[in-house]
Amino acid sequence: MRVRKAVLPAAGFGTRFLPATKAIPKEMMPLVDRPIIQYAVEEASASGIDQIIIVIATGRSAIEDHFDSNASLERWLEDRGDIEMLRTIRRISEFGTVAFVHQREQLGLGHAVLMAKDLVGDEPFAVLLSDDVMLNPNGAPVTRQLIDAHRAHRGSVIAVQRVEPEEVSRYGIVEPLHEEGRLVEIRDLVEKPAVGEAPSDLAVLGRYVLTPKIFDVLEQTPSGAGGEIQLTDAIRELTHEQPVFGYQFEGVRHDAGTRIGWLKANVAVGLDSEVADEFRAYIRGLDLRD
């Protein structure tokens, strides 16, 4: 069955970016000239996804407004003759069907995914965490890579990447059962293991293609740390019922959920934008000596 739908959780408080996120969702923080979440939506669309389900917090409509049309702005741009920007603005509302689900309580990533159950239905689907900005300008989008692996192997597939040993405690870490090329069959997952106790150096990152069985598992998953339902816990249980694979994707990931990661992502995007030459010249001219 074709993967047609993607779930994008976007209901968190974004406390790492306060006070900026007091009034806007962290997913609306810009990378150069587009909000973070738009990069994930564009990646999903370029991967063949035609139905986007965004899980948002009640009372925060900025994301809905962004993906809706804006007739007055479009008329103003047309009157000014700024046709190129008009096309850019109109394209935002043309990524396919975009639906919104309201998460009234912040009960964790697993709960956010579960909120989309009725809209996803009984079919495989993708999950994209927009904090993880995945850039692969010369190849297939990361979500497309996972979808291709799912089609070939029929199990759930999660994005993994090797990390430095001292970084394992920041991630869910895969315990491999079998590894072949970029594909890893998963025996188990360990959430944020202590350095020296991790079963591998393969970290779970923010892209998933999941079978609908995950909803049944999530409904039975007890609250974990902080009273939240963790998606990692549910995927761990899923490995006992179905094959689950990790895929070592091609591309570069930036953790835009942290301040330094967001700054690095802006630099990476800026160096691949229409202002790249001017930006590169500016960087070269900086005096970075202490």
N, C-alpha and C positions, 0 to 999 in steps of 0.2 A: 504494500500500500504506500502511495506517495506521501511524503511528509509535506503537508500543506499549511500547517499552522505553527505559530511560534508564540510563546508566552514570555513577556518581558516584565519581571517584577520591578516596580518603581514606587513603592509605598514607604520606603524608609525615611527616617528623620534627617539623615545626612548630617549628623552631629560633628563630623570631622571638618565640615566646611562652614560651621556657624561663625559669624552671624549671617553670611551670605545666604544660607539655606533656611533662615528664619521665615522668609516669605516665598521662596521658590524651591521646588524639589532639586535635590543634588543632580538628578539626571538632566536638568535644564542648564547646568553650568556649561559654558561654551568651551569648545575646542576650536580655537580661531573664530570661525563664523557660524558654527553649527552646534547645537546642544549635544551633549554626550549621547543621549538616547537616540538621536537621529542616526548616528553612526551604526548603532545596533540594528535599527529598523532598515537602513540601507543594506546592511550585510544580509539580513534575513531575506529581503526582497531579491537581492542578487543571487541568493541561494535557491531560489524557486519557491519561496514561501509567499502565499498570496492572502493569508489571513493573519493579522497581528492582533494579539490580545495583550493589552497593557494593564497590569494590576497597579492601581494607584490608591493613595490615601484619600479618604473622604474629606472634602473641603479644599482640596488643592487641585485647581483646574488648569494650571499653566500647561501641563502636558497635553490635555485635551484640546486646549486652545491652539497649541502649536500645530497639531496635526489636522485641525479643522481649516476650512477655507476662510479667507478674510476678504470679503468683497470690497470693503472700503479701501483697504490697503492696495488691492489689485487695481482698482480704478485709479487711485492716486499714481501708482507706478506707470500705468498705461497713459495717463494724461501727461506725465513727464517724459514719456517716450523711452523709459528705462525697460526695454523689452526683455533684455537678458535677465535682469533681476526678477521681472514678472514671471518668466518661465521657471526660475529657481523657486520662487514662492509657490507657484501652482504645483510644482512637482512634489512638494511636501505632502499634499493631500491626495497624491496619486500613487502611493506605495502599495495599494491594494486595500482590502477591507481592514479598518482599524477599529477594534472594539475595546471598551474599557470596563474593567471590573473594579469595584471599590472594596478595599480591604479595610474594614472598620476598626480592627485592632491589629497592632503590630505583633503578630505571633510567630514570626520567623519565615524564612525562605520557603520551607516546605509547605507552610500554611498558605503562603502567597500563590504557590503553584497549584495547590488544591483548590483555591478559589476559582480557577479557570476550568475546572472539570466539566461543567455543563457546556461550555463553549467549545472545548476541545472534542468531547465525545469519545468514541471508542476507536481511536486511531493514534498512531505515533505522532509525536510533536517535538518541536525544538524548544529549548529554554535558553534565552540569552540574558546574561547579566551585563547591563550596559556599562557598569563600572569597569569591566574588563574590555578595554578597547583593543580589538584584534585587527592588526593591519597586515595585509598581504597584497600589496599593490600589483605585484607581477604574477599572481597566481590565483587559485580558487579561494573564495572566502572561507573562513574557518568553518562556519556552519555548513557550507556545501561539502566540505571534506568529511564532516561527521555524518551527514546524510548519505554520502556515497558509501561510507563504511557500514552504516546501518543497512543499506540496501544489500550489500554483499554478505552480511553476517546475521542480519535479522534480530540482533539483540539491541539493547540500549547501548549507547556510545557516549562517553564523556570525554571532554578535552583534557589532556594531561600534558605536562611539560616537566622536564628535569629541572630541579632547583639545587642550589648549593646546600650542602649538608646542614649548615647553620641556619638555614631558612625553613626547614621542614616543619617547625613548630607553628608556622603561620598558616598552614594549609591542611586540607584533607590529603592524606597520602595513600597511594595505591599499594596493596600487596599483590604482586603479579602471580598468576597461576601459570601463564604461558605467554611468551613474547615472540612476535614474528614481525620483523620490519617495524613499521610505525604502530602496529596494532598490539595491544596488550589485553589478554583475557584477565579479568580481575577476580582474585580469590576473595579479597576483603578490602575494606577501607578503614583507615585509622584517622580520626579527627585530631589534628594538631598534636602529633606525638612529640615527646621530648627528644631533643637532639641525642642521637645515639640509640634511640629505641624505634626509629622509623623503619618500616619494612622495605622501603626503597627510597629513591629520590624523585619519584614521579608524583607531582602535585596535581590535584584536581583544580581546574580553572573554570571560568564562567561560561562554558558552552556545553549543552547537553542535547542529545536526541534520545527521547525516552518512549518506551512503550506505554500504552494506557494502563497497564497493570500497576504502574507507579501510584495511581490514584487510590487503588485498593490498599496498597501498602501505607500510603500517607494517612489514610483514614484510621489505620490501626497503630500508627507511630505515636508513642507517648511524647510528651513535652520533654525536651532536653535542657541544656544549659540556658539559664535566663527565662525558663518557662516557655521556650520557643520550640516549634516543630521543625526539626532540621532536615533539609533535603538529603544531606549526606547520610543520616541515619536510615532514611527510607531506601536510598540506593543500596546501602549495605545489606538491608533485608532482602532487597530485590535480587541480589547475587545468589541468594539461597534458593530462588525459584526460577530464575531465568539467567541466561548468559548476559553478562554486562562487560563491555569492553572499554578500554581507554584508548584514545587515539592521540599519538604525538604529532600534533598538527604542524603544518608549515605556516610560518608567519611570526609576527612580533606582537607580544602582548604588553600593554601598558595598564597598570593598576590605577585608573583614574579615580578610584575611591579614596586615595590618599593625596595629600597636598603635593608631595614630591612626585608621585606618579602622574597626577594631573598636569603638573608643570612639564614633565618629560613628554607626555602625550601631546601637549600643545607645541612643543619644539618639533616633535616628529611630524605632526600634521603641517605645521608651518613650513617645514623644509620640503614639503611635497605639495605646496599650494602655489597660487599665482603670484604670491609675494616672496617665493623661495629665494630668488637671487638677492633681493634687497635684504631679506632677513639673514641670509648666510653672510652677506657682507657686514651687517651689523654685528653678528656674533664674532666674526673674525677680528673686528675692531675693538672688542671689549678688552679691557685690562683686567684679567682674572687673577692676577698675583695677589697673594695675601698682604 
